[in-house]
Protein backbone atom coordinates (compact mmCIF):
# COMPACT_ATOMS: atom_id res chain seq x y z
CA UNK A 1 0.00 0.00 0.00
CA UNK A 2 1.33 3.40 -0.91
CA UNK A 3 2.20 5.40 2.17
CA UNK A 4 0.20 8.48 1.13
CA UNK A 5 -2.87 6.29 0.77
CA UNK A 6 -2.25 4.89 4.26
CA UNK A 7 -1.76 8.46 5.51
CA UNK A 8 -5.14 9.44 4.14
CA UNK A 9 -6.78 6.40 5.77
CA UNK A 10 -5.34 7.31 9.16
CA UNK A 11 -6.38 10.95 8.78
CA UNK A 12 -9.88 9.98 7.65
CA UNK A 13 -10.30 7.55 10.55
CA UNK A 14 -9.01 10.15 13.01
CA UNK A 15 -11.43 12.76 11.68
CA UNK A 16 -14.26 10.25 11.95
CA UNK A 17 -13.43 9.40 15.57
CA UNK A 18 -13.03 13.07 16.44
CA UNK A 19 -16.42 13.99 14.96
CA UNK A 20 -18.18 10.90 16.34
CA UNK A 21 -17.16 11.82 19.88
CA UNK A 22 -17.76 15.54 19.29
CA UNK A 23 -14.38 16.43 20.79
CA UNK A 24 -12.71 19.84 20.78
CA UNK A 25 -10.36 20.69 17.91
CA UNK A 26 -7.18 20.11 19.91
CA UNK A 27 -8.33 16.56 20.65
CA UNK A 28 -8.24 15.77 16.89
CA UNK A 29 -4.43 15.92 16.85
CA UNK A 30 -4.24 13.71 19.92
CA UNK A 31 -6.44 11.09 18.23
CA UNK A 32 -4.41 11.36 15.04
CA UNK A 33 -1.06 10.96 16.84
CA UNK A 34 -2.34 7.85 18.62
CA UNK A 35 -3.60 6.37 15.32
CA UNK A 36 -0.39 7.25 13.49
CA UNK A 37 1.66 5.53 16.18
CA UNK A 38 -0.56 2.45 16.12
CA UNK A 39 -1.16 2.05 12.36
CA UNK A 40 1.41 4.20 10.60
CA UNK A 41 4.68 2.31 11.13
CA UNK A 42 5.08 1.84 7.35
CA UNK A 43 4.56 5.52 6.48
CA UNK A 44 7.79 6.96 5.12
CA UNK A 45 6.67 10.60 5.20
CA UNK A 46 4.64 11.16 8.39
CA UNK A 47 4.84 14.92 7.86
CA UNK A 48 2.38 14.51 4.95
CA UNK A 49 -0.16 12.97 7.35
CA UNK A 50 0.42 15.65 9.96
CA UNK A 51 -0.01 18.36 7.32
CA UNK A 52 -3.34 16.82 6.26
CA UNK A 53 -4.90 16.54 9.73
CA UNK A 54 -3.65 19.98 10.81
CA UNK A 55 -4.80 21.50 7.54
CA UNK A 56 -8.31 20.10 7.83
CA UNK A 57 -8.67 21.17 11.47
CA UNK A 58 -7.20 24.65 10.92
CA UNK A 59 -9.33 25.31 7.83
CA UNK A 60 -12.49 23.55 8.96
CA UNK A 61 -14.76 26.59 8.66
CA UNK A 62 -13.70 27.31 5.07
CA UNK A 63 -13.88 23.62 4.12
CA UNK A 64 -17.35 23.23 5.61
CA UNK A 65 -18.56 26.39 3.87
CA UNK A 66 -17.39 25.08 0.48
CA UNK A 67 -18.93 21.67 1.18
CA UNK A 68 -22.28 23.11 2.26
CA UNK A 69 -22.40 25.08 -1.01
CA UNK A 70 -21.44 22.01 -3.04
CA UNK A 71 -23.87 19.44 -1.66
CA UNK A 72 -27.30 19.78 -3.20
CA UNK A 73 -28.95 16.48 -2.24
CA UNK A 74 -29.27 17.09 1.51
CA UNK A 75 -28.40 19.65 4.19
CA UNK A 76 -24.71 19.52 5.13
CA UNK A 77 -25.58 18.77 8.77
CA UNK A 78 -27.21 15.52 7.58
CA UNK A 79 -24.17 14.22 5.68
CA UNK A 80 -23.05 11.01 7.44
CA UNK A 81 -19.75 11.17 9.36
CA UNK A 82 -17.85 8.83 7.05
CA UNK A 83 -18.72 10.89 4.00
CA UNK A 84 -18.04 14.13 5.86
CA UNK A 85 -14.60 12.89 6.95
CA UNK A 86 -13.63 11.91 3.40
CA UNK A 87 -15.04 15.12 1.92
CA UNK A 88 -13.26 17.35 4.44
CA UNK A 89 -9.95 15.64 3.74
CA UNK A 90 -10.33 15.80 -0.04
CA UNK A 91 -11.58 19.41 0.02
CA UNK A 92 -8.55 20.43 2.06
CA UNK A 93 -6.32 18.75 -0.51
CA UNK A 94 -8.12 20.40 -3.42
CA UNK A 95 -7.68 23.77 -1.72
CA UNK A 96 -4.06 23.44 -0.61
CA UNK A 97 -2.30 20.44 -2.25
CA UNK A 98 -3.46 21.10 -5.81
CA UNK A 99 -1.69 21.52 -8.27
CA UNK A 100 1.23 19.75 -6.50
CA UNK A 101 -1.07 16.72 -6.38
CA UNK A 102 -3.34 16.63 -9.46
CA UNK A 103 -7.03 17.07 -8.66
CA UNK A 104 -7.86 13.76 -10.36
CA UNK A 105 -5.52 11.96 -7.95
CA UNK A 106 -7.10 13.71 -4.96
CA UNK A 107 -10.63 12.83 -6.08
CA UNK A 108 -9.65 9.26 -6.97
CA UNK A 109 -8.08 8.76 -3.53
CA UNK A 110 -11.29 9.99 -1.89
CA UNK A 111 -13.36 7.62 -4.04
CA UNK A 112 -11.07 4.74 -3.02
CA UNK A 113 -11.57 5.59 0.66
CA UNK A 114 -15.32 5.63 0.07
CA UNK A 115 -15.20 2.26 -1.70
CA UNK A 116 -13.06 0.69 1.03
CA UNK A 117 -15.00 2.03 4.01
CA UNK A 118 -18.47 2.80 2.64
CA UNK A 119 -20.90 1.49 0.08
CA UNK A 120 -21.26 1.87 -3.66
CA UNK A 121 -23.58 4.81 -2.96
CA UNK A 122 -20.87 6.40 -0.79
CA UNK A 123 -18.33 6.45 -3.60
CA UNK A 124 -20.88 7.88 -6.08
CA UNK A 125 -21.83 10.60 -3.59
CA UNK A 126 -18.17 11.47 -2.92
CA UNK A 127 -17.40 11.60 -6.65
CA UNK A 128 -20.35 13.89 -7.40
CA UNK A 129 -19.73 16.25 -4.50
CA UNK A 130 -15.98 16.56 -5.17
CA UNK A 131 -16.58 17.37 -8.84
CA UNK A 132 -18.77 20.26 -7.65
CA UNK A 133 -16.23 21.24 -4.98
CA UNK A 134 -13.51 21.42 -7.62
CA UNK A 135 -15.68 23.65 -9.82
CA UNK A 136 -16.60 25.88 -6.87
CA UNK A 137 -12.96 26.25 -5.80
CA UNK A 138 -12.03 27.21 -9.37
CA UNK A 139 -14.73 29.92 -9.27
CA UNK A 140 -13.60 31.19 -5.87
CA UNK A 141 -9.91 31.29 -6.87
CA UNK A 142 -10.56 33.43 -9.99
Backbone as a chain_set.jsonl record, in Angstrom:
{"seq": "XXXXXXXXXXXXXXXXXXXXXXXXXXXXXXXXXXXXXXXXXXXXXXXXXXXXXXXXXXXXXXXXXXXXXXXXXXXXXXXXXXXXXXXXXXXXXXXXXXXXXXXXXXXXXXXXXXXXXXXXXXXXXXXXXXXXXXXXXXXXXX", "coords": {"N": [[0.85, -1.187, 0.0], [0.568, 2.16, -0.861], [2.251, 4.786, 0.834], [1.127, 7.348, 1.109], [-1.523, 6.865, 0.642], [-2.144, 5.249, 2.849], [-1.648, 7.192, 4.791], [-3.774, 8.948, 4.285], [-5.907, 7.286, 4.976], [-5.517, 6.964, 7.749], [-5.781, 9.631, 8.579], [-8.433, 10.132, 7.758], [-9.82, 8.248, 9.359], [-9.17, 9.235, 11.877], [-10.371, 11.767, 11.807], [-13.01, 10.934, 11.628], [-13.377, 9.6, 14.11], [-12.932, 11.744, 15.838], [-15.048, 13.492, 15.149], [-17.245, 11.821, 15.695], [-17.182, 11.527, 18.449], [-17.495, 14.109, 19.135], [-15.467, 15.867, 19.986], [-13.241, 18.529, 21.154], [-11.306, 20.763, 19.029], [-8.505, 20.568, 19.5], [-8.258, 18.014, 20.433], [-8.411, 16.423, 18.192], [-5.857, 16.235, 17.019], [-4.545, 14.781, 18.967], [-5.904, 12.312, 18.837], [-5.238, 11.646, 16.208], [-2.394, 11.421, 16.415], [-2.165, 9.212, 18.121], [-3.361, 7.241, 16.482], [-1.62, 7.301, 14.29], [0.742, 6.406, 15.444], [-0.057, 3.821, 16.145], [-0.941, 2.617, 13.697], [0.616, 3.553, 11.629], [3.26, 2.675, 11.078], [4.536, 1.967, 8.708], [4.62, 4.23, 7.182], [6.437, 6.422, 5.236], [6.689, 9.142, 5.077], [5.713, 10.829, 7.436], [5.165, 13.491, 7.914], [3.519, 14.365, 5.866], [1.029, 13.262, 6.537], [0.579, 14.574, 8.981], [0.438, 17.2, 8.095], [-1.928, 17.03, 6.621], [-3.993, 16.403, 8.575], [-3.73, 18.587, 10.339], [-4.169, 20.653, 8.558], [-6.847, 20.23, 7.749], [-8.208, 20.575, 10.213], [-7.43, 23.201, 10.934], [-8.536, 24.683, 8.888], [-11.199, 24.236, 8.904], [-13.652, 25.681, 8.989], [-13.723, 27.089, 6.52], [-13.566, 24.913, 4.749], [-15.931, 23.499, 5.413], [-17.802, 25.421, 4.672], [-17.458, 25.55, 1.872], [-18.148, 22.904, 1.26], [-20.839, 22.833, 2.141], [-21.991, 24.504, 0.269], [-21.631, 22.99, -1.976], [-22.992, 20.595, -1.828], [-25.926, 19.362, -2.873], [-27.967, 17.539, -2.496], [-28.786, 17.049, 0.137], [-29.097, 18.637, 3.389], [-26.059, 19.953, 4.738], [-25.523, 19.337, 7.421], [-26.706, 16.898, 7.675], [-25.141, 15.078, 6.351], [-23.601, 11.957, 6.471], [-21.118, 10.874, 8.916], [-18.858, 9.399, 7.944], [-18.768, 10.053, 5.185], [-18.536, 12.81, 5.466], [-16.042, 13.025, 6.706], [-14.295, 12.033, 4.707], [-14.868, 13.853, 2.649], [-14.094, 16.307, 3.818], [-11.333, 15.93, 4.099], [-10.534, 15.547, 1.385], [-11.411, 17.968, 0.27], [-9.807, 19.801, 1.622], [-7.352, 19.019, 0.501], [-7.816, 19.632, -2.209], [-7.99, 22.369, -2.011], [-5.438, 23.116, -0.997], [-3.323, 21.332, -1.671], [-3.366, 21.003, -4.359], [-1.978, 22.502, -7.22], [0.134, 20.684, -6.813], [-0.423, 18.026, -6.167], [-2.265, 16.359, -8.492], [-5.688, 17.201, -9.242], [-7.32, 15.092, -10.059], [-6.099, 12.869, -8.947], [-6.438, 13.404, -6.227], [-9.264, 13.337, -6.007], [-9.721, 10.72, -6.891], [-8.407, 9.258, -4.868], [-10.076, 9.881, -2.71], [-12.437, 8.658, -3.57], [-11.594, 6.009, -3.542], [-11.221, 5.652, -0.764], [-13.876, 5.886, 0.003], [-14.971, 3.648, -1.305], [-13.621, 1.59, 0.014], [-14.386, 1.884, 2.689], [-17.039, 2.536, 2.775], [-20.143, 2.303, 1.033], [-21.32, 1.382, -2.283], [-22.942, 3.49, -2.989], [-21.828, 5.471, -1.403], [-19.333, 6.02, -2.62], [-20.193, 7.038, -5.083], [-21.566, 9.321, -4.259], [-19.468, 10.796, -3.057], [-17.815, 11.2, -5.301], [-19.509, 12.78, -6.96], [-19.965, 15.058, -5.329], [-17.331, 16.019, -4.937], [-16.581, 16.716, -7.533], [-18.187, 18.935, -7.908], [-17.199, 20.516, -5.815], [-14.596, 20.979, -6.733], [-15.152, 22.536, -9.023], [-16.386, 24.739, -7.754], [-14.278, 25.705, -6.166], [-12.521, 26.512, -8.173], [-14.007, 28.65, -9.213], [-14.042, 30.367, -6.994], [-11.313, 30.917, -6.687], [-10.713, 32.486, -8.857]], "CA": [[0.0, 0.0, 0.0], [1.33, 3.404, -0.915], [2.198, 5.399, 2.166], [0.197, 8.484, 1.13], [-2.865, 6.294, 0.773], [-2.252, 4.886, 4.259], [-1.758, 8.462, 5.512], [-5.143, 9.436, 4.139], [-6.779, 6.401, 5.766], [-5.342, 7.305, 9.161], [-6.379, 10.952, 8.781], [-9.885, 9.977, 7.645], [-10.305, 7.553, 10.55], [-9.006, 10.15, 13.012], [-11.433, 12.764, 11.676], [-14.259, 10.254, 11.948], [-13.43, 9.397, 15.569], [-13.027, 13.072, 16.44], [-16.418, 13.986, 14.957], [-18.176, 10.896, 16.341], [-17.16, 11.823, 19.885], [-17.756, 15.539, 19.293], [-14.384, 16.431, 20.786], [-12.711, 19.841, 20.784], [-10.359, 20.687, 17.914], [-7.176, 20.113, 19.908], [-8.332, 16.562, 20.65], [-8.24, 15.772, 16.888], [-4.434, 15.92, 16.849], [-4.235, 13.713, 19.917], [-6.438, 11.086, 18.23], [-4.406, 11.365, 15.039], [-1.065, 10.957, 16.842], [-2.34, 7.848, 18.618], [-3.601, 6.368, 15.325], [-0.394, 7.253, 13.494], [1.657, 5.534, 16.178], [-0.562, 2.452, 16.122], [-1.16, 2.052, 12.364], [1.413, 4.204, 10.601], [4.678, 2.306, 11.133], [5.079, 1.845, 7.355], [4.561, 5.516, 6.481], [7.791, 6.955, 5.116], [6.666, 10.605, 5.196], [4.64, 11.156, 8.391], [4.843, 14.918, 7.856], [2.382, 14.508, 4.949], [-0.162, 12.966, 7.349], [0.419, 15.647, 9.955], [-0.013, 18.365, 7.324], [-3.338, 16.817, 6.263], [-4.896, 16.536, 9.727], [-3.647, 19.976, 10.807], [-4.798, 21.495, 7.539], [-8.31, 20.096, 7.834], [-8.674, 21.172, 11.466], [-7.197, 24.652, 10.924], [-9.326, 25.307, 7.826], [-12.49, 23.554, 8.963], [-14.759, 26.59, 8.66], [-13.699, 27.314, 5.068], [-13.876, 23.622, 4.118], [-17.354, 23.227, 5.614], [-18.563, 26.39, 3.874], [-17.395, 25.08, 0.485], [-18.932, 21.671, 1.176], [-22.276, 23.106, 2.257], [-22.404, 25.083, -1.012], [-21.437, 22.01, -3.045], [-23.872, 19.435, -1.656], [-27.296, 19.78, -3.2], [-28.947, 16.483, -2.241], [-29.268, 17.085, 1.515], [-28.399, 19.655, 4.185], [-24.711, 19.522, 5.129], [-25.576, 18.768, 8.767], [-27.207, 15.524, 7.583], [-24.17, 14.218, 5.681], [-23.045, 11.01, 7.441], [-19.752, 11.174, 9.362], [-17.849, 8.825, 7.054], [-18.718, 10.894, 3.997], [-18.042, 14.13, 5.864], [-14.601, 12.895, 6.954], [-13.631, 11.908, 3.404], [-15.04, 15.117, 1.925], [-13.258, 17.349, 4.438], [-9.948, 15.637, 3.74], [-10.332, 15.804, -0.042], [-11.585, 19.405, 0.015], [-8.555, 20.427, 2.056], [-6.32, 18.747, -0.509], [-8.121, 20.404, -3.417], [-7.679, 23.773, -1.723], [-4.065, 23.438, -0.607], [-2.304, 20.441, -2.247], [-3.455, 21.102, -5.808], [-1.687, 21.52, -8.267], [1.233, 19.752, -6.503], [-1.067, 16.723, -6.383], [-3.344, 16.627, -9.461], [-7.032, 17.072, -8.663], [-7.865, 13.759, -10.361], [-5.524, 11.961, -7.949], [-7.105, 13.712, -4.956], [-10.633, 12.826, -6.081], [-9.647, 9.264, -6.969], [-8.079, 8.763, -3.528], [-11.29, 9.993, -1.892], [-13.361, 7.62, -4.038], [-11.07, 4.74, -3.018], [-11.569, 5.594, 0.662], [-15.318, 5.63, 0.071], [-15.202, 2.259, -1.703], [-13.064, 0.688, 1.025], [-14.999, 2.03, 4.007], [-18.472, 2.801, 2.642], [-20.897, 1.488, 0.084], [-21.264, 1.871, -3.656], [-23.577, 4.809, -2.963], [-20.875, 6.404, -0.787], [-18.33, 6.452, -3.603], [-20.878, 7.884, -6.08], [-21.831, 10.595, -3.589], [-18.174, 11.473, -2.919], [-17.403, 11.601, -6.648], [-20.346, 13.893, -7.402], [-19.728, 16.247, -4.504], [-15.98, 16.564, -5.174], [-16.576, 17.373, -8.842], [-18.769, 20.257, -7.654], [-16.228, 21.242, -4.977], [-13.509, 21.421, -7.62], [-15.682, 23.653, -9.824], [-16.598, 25.884, -6.866], [-12.96, 26.25, -5.797], [-12.026, 27.206, -9.373], [-14.73, 29.92, -9.274], [-13.597, 31.19, -5.872], [-9.911, 31.287, -6.869], [-10.558, 33.426, -9.986]], "C": [[0.888, 1.24, 0.0], [1.176, 4.148, 0.412], [1.279, 6.617, 2.213], [-1.237, 7.996, 1.251], [-3.111, 5.902, 2.235], [-2.388, 6.145, 5.121], [-3.182, 8.982, 5.47], [-6.132, 8.581, 4.942], [-6.712, 6.782, 7.239], [-5.968, 8.662, 9.469], [-7.905, 10.851, 8.752], [-10.461, 9.319, 8.892], [-10.212, 8.44, 11.796], [-10.089, 11.225, 12.989], [-12.788, 12.162, 12.063], [-14.412, 10.101, 13.466], [-13.628, 10.719, 16.294], [-14.457, 13.609, 16.346], [-17.433, 13.132, 15.718], [-18.3, 11.213, 17.825], [-17.381, 13.288, 20.195], [-16.73, 16.213, 20.21], [-14.02, 17.838, 20.326], [-11.642, 19.662, 19.704], [-8.989, 20.165, 18.329], [-7.131, 18.601, 20.147], [-8.117, 15.801, 19.328], [-6.782, 15.373, 16.665], [-3.997, 14.793, 17.78], [-4.7, 12.353, 19.364], [-5.564, 10.672, 17.053], [-3.041, 10.804, 15.443], [-1.117, 9.53, 17.379], [-2.518, 6.874, 17.448], [-2.359, 6.225, 14.449], [0.619, 6.315, 14.144], [1.243, 4.063, 16.048], [-0.582, 1.832, 14.721], [-0.2, 2.563, 11.293], [2.887, 3.861, 10.584], [5.317, 2.291, 9.73], [5.083, 3.156, 6.577], [5.959, 6.123, 6.459], [7.839, 8.483, 5.113], [5.526, 11.029, 6.129], [4.258, 12.634, 8.381], [3.689, 15.203, 6.893], [1.077, 14.3, 5.723], [-0.457, 14.102, 8.319], [-0.087, 16.91, 9.283], [-1.499, 18.234, 6.992], [-4.258, 17.053, 7.455], [-4.893, 17.976, 10.244], [-4.361, 20.91, 9.842], [-6.315, 21.432, 7.594], [-8.826, 20.816, 9.073], [-8.55, 22.699, 11.432], [-8.028, 25.395, 9.882], [-10.754, 24.778, 7.793], [-13.653, 24.447, 8.536], [-14.849, 26.817, 7.152], [-14.092, 26.04, 4.315], [-15.366, 23.333, 4.229], [-18.232, 24.187, 4.807], [-18.602, 25.95, 2.402], [-18.244, 23.825, 0.311], [-20.431, 21.95, 1.252], [-22.816, 23.754, 0.989], [-22.416, 24.039, -2.13], [-22.37, 20.808, -2.964], [-25.31, 19.896, -1.84], [-28.353, 18.796, -2.704], [-29.514, 16.466, -0.818], [-28.522, 18.177, 2.271], [-27.054, 19.1, 4.691], [-24.706, 18.853, 6.5], [-26.008, 17.299, 8.737], [-26.259, 14.575, 6.843], [-23.576, 13.277, 6.732], [-21.563, 11.267, 7.73], [-18.669, 10.598, 8.456], [-17.669, 9.716, 5.828], [-18.126, 12.262, 4.324], [-16.522, 14.094, 6.094], [-13.817, 12.835, 5.641], [-13.702, 13.228, 2.645], [-14.185, 16.238, 2.505], [-11.794, 17.159, 4.05], [-9.683, 15.998, 2.278], [-10.479, 17.292, -0.376], [-10.353, 20.166, 0.472], [-7.474, 20.239, 0.992], [-6.569, 19.532, -1.79], [-7.786, 21.88, -3.218], [-6.177, 24.034, -1.621], [-2.985, 22.518, -1.19], [-2.324, 20.425, -3.762], [-2.805, 22.418, -6.197], [-0.508, 20.583, -7.991], [0.762, 18.306, -6.677], [-2.238, 16.993, -7.326], [-4.727, 16.363, -8.863], [-7.643, 15.707, -8.932], [-7.341, 12.721, -9.367], [-6.226, 12.156, -6.606], [-8.514, 13.121, -4.941], [-10.637, 11.305, -6.129], [-9.316, 8.642, -5.606], [-9.31, 8.804, -2.62], [-12.302, 8.921, -2.28], [-12.9, 6.253, -3.534], [-11.366, 4.583, -1.529], [-13.049, 5.251, 0.817], [-15.643, 4.182, -0.292], [-14.756, 1.295, -0.609], [-13.812, 0.731, 2.354], [-16.505, 2.256, 3.95], [-19.129, 1.823, 1.692], [-20.695, 2.035, -1.326], [-21.866, 3.284, -3.734], [-22.636, 5.866, -2.375], [-19.896, 6.923, -1.828], [-18.953, 7.333, -4.682], [-21.138, 9.276, -5.503], [-20.552, 11.421, -3.503], [-17.721, 12.014, -4.27], [-18.19, 12.831, -7.111], [-20.075, 15.178, -6.629], [-18.367, 16.851, -4.815], [-15.845, 17.197, -6.551], [-17.126, 18.792, -8.696], [-17.83, 21.11, -6.809], [-15.115, 21.803, -5.85], [-13.952, 22.612, -8.477], [-15.851, 24.903, -8.964], [-15.283, 26.525, -6.442], [-12.391, 27.034, -6.971], [-12.706, 28.572, -9.503], [-14.242, 30.888, -8.202], [-12.193, 31.75, -6.112], [-9.718, 32.312, -7.992], [-10.637, 34.853, -9.549]], "O": [[1.839, 1.339, 0.775], [0.11, 4.137, 1.027], [0.701, 6.897, 3.263], [-2.069, 8.641, 1.89], [-4.171, 6.195, 2.788], [-3.162, 6.157, 6.079], [-3.732, 9.405, 6.487], [-7.084, 9.106, 5.519], [-7.744, 6.908, 7.898], [-6.613, 8.827, 10.504], [-8.587, 11.41, 9.61], [-11.473, 9.774, 9.425], [-11.083, 8.391, 12.663], [-10.66, 11.557, 14.028], [-13.599, 12.8, 12.734], [-15.454, 10.436, 14.029], [-14.399, 10.803, 17.249], [-15.009, 14.112, 17.325], [-18.371, 13.662, 16.315], [-19.394, 11.172, 18.389], [-17.449, 13.681, 21.36], [-17.075, 17.011, 21.081], [-14.433, 18.284, 19.256], [-11.138, 18.559, 19.491], [-8.373, 19.399, 17.589], [-6.065, 17.991, 20.066], [-7.684, 14.649, 19.35], [-6.511, 14.279, 16.17], [-3.173, 13.955, 17.412], [-3.963, 11.369, 19.424], [-5.197, 9.505, 16.915], [-2.585, 9.815, 14.87], [-0.215, 8.732, 17.121], [-1.901, 5.809, 17.425], [-2.084, 5.144, 13.928], [1.272, 5.526, 13.461], [2.083, 3.182, 15.866], [-0.275, 0.65, 14.568], [-0.203, 2.06, 10.169], [3.698, 4.665, 10.126], [6.507, 2.573, 9.59], [5.511, 3.184, 5.423], [6.588, 6.315, 7.5], [8.925, 9.062, 5.145], [4.498, 11.528, 5.671], [3.154, 12.993, 8.79], [2.957, 16.175, 7.079], [0.133, 15.077, 5.576], [-1.601, 14.536, 8.457], [-0.938, 17.613, 9.828], [-2.243, 19.211, 7.072], [-5.209, 17.828, 7.353], [-5.953, 18.521, 10.554], [-5.063, 21.834, 10.251], [-6.991, 22.457, 7.499], [-9.782, 21.588, 8.988], [-9.465, 23.406, 11.855], [-8.203, 26.609, 9.983], [-11.434, 24.866, 6.771], [-14.538, 24.008, 7.802], [-15.934, 26.744, 6.576], [-14.863, 26.093, 3.356], [-15.999, 22.961, 3.241], [-19.29, 23.796, 4.315], [-19.657, 25.978, 1.77], [-18.975, 23.696, -0.671], [-21.209, 21.361, 0.501], [-23.989, 23.572, 0.662], [-23.133, 24.193, -3.118], [-22.517, 20.077, -3.944], [-25.832, 20.704, -1.072], [-29.508, 19.175, -2.512], [-30.599, 15.929, -0.591], [-27.444, 18.6, 1.854], [-26.945, 17.92, 5.026], [-23.959, 17.899, 6.717], [-25.712, 16.544, 9.662], [-26.553, 13.385, 6.724], [-23.098, 13.736, 7.769], [-20.845, 11.81, 6.89], [-17.654, 11.256, 8.225], [-16.547, 10.085, 5.479], [-17.322, 12.803, 3.565], [-15.81, 15.025, 5.718], [-12.798, 13.509, 5.488], [-12.71, 13.67, 2.066], [-13.615, 17.033, 1.758], [-11.104, 18.121, 3.713], [-8.706, 16.684, 1.976], [-9.746, 17.813, -1.216], [-9.9, 21.081, -0.216], [-6.772, 21.184, 0.631], [-5.626, 20.045, -2.393], [-7.35, 22.556, -4.15], [-5.692, 25.058, -2.103], [-1.816, 22.904, -1.198], [-1.407, 19.896, -4.39], [-3.073, 23.414, -5.526], [-0.174, 19.763, -8.846], [1.461, 17.477, -7.259], [-3.121, 17.783, -6.991], [-4.913, 15.429, -8.083], [-8.413, 15.209, -8.111], [-8.065, 11.798, -8.992], [-6.565, 11.185, -5.931], [-8.909, 12.477, -3.969], [-11.465, 10.666, -5.479], [-9.884, 7.614, -5.238], [-9.554, 7.872, -1.854], [-12.954, 8.339, -1.412], [-13.726, 5.427, -3.143], [-11.723, 3.493, -1.082], [-13.425, 4.431, 1.654], [-16.496, 3.559, 0.341], [-15.43, 0.302, -0.337], [-13.867, -0.271, 3.067], [-17.178, 2.174, 4.978], [-18.718, 0.669, 1.571], [-19.989, 3.022, -1.529], [-21.362, 4.15, -4.449], [-22.65, 7.02, -2.802], [-19.654, 8.127, -1.912], [-18.315, 8.275, -5.152], [-20.949, 10.284, -6.185], [-20.55, 12.606, -3.836], [-17.291, 13.163, -4.366], [-17.609, 13.803, -7.594], [-19.971, 16.256, -7.215], [-18.251, 18.069, -4.946], [-15.063, 18.133, -6.718], [-16.598, 19.734, -9.287], [-17.683, 22.305, -7.065], [-14.738, 22.967, -5.716], [-13.208, 23.58, -8.633], [-15.502, 26.003, -9.393], [-15.183, 27.75, -6.365], [-11.834, 28.114, -6.777], [-12.053, 29.551, -9.865], [-14.053, 32.076, -8.463], [-11.912, 32.903, -5.786], [-8.665, 32.944, -8.069], [-10.526, 35.758, -10.376]]}, "num_chains": 1, "name": "protein.A"}
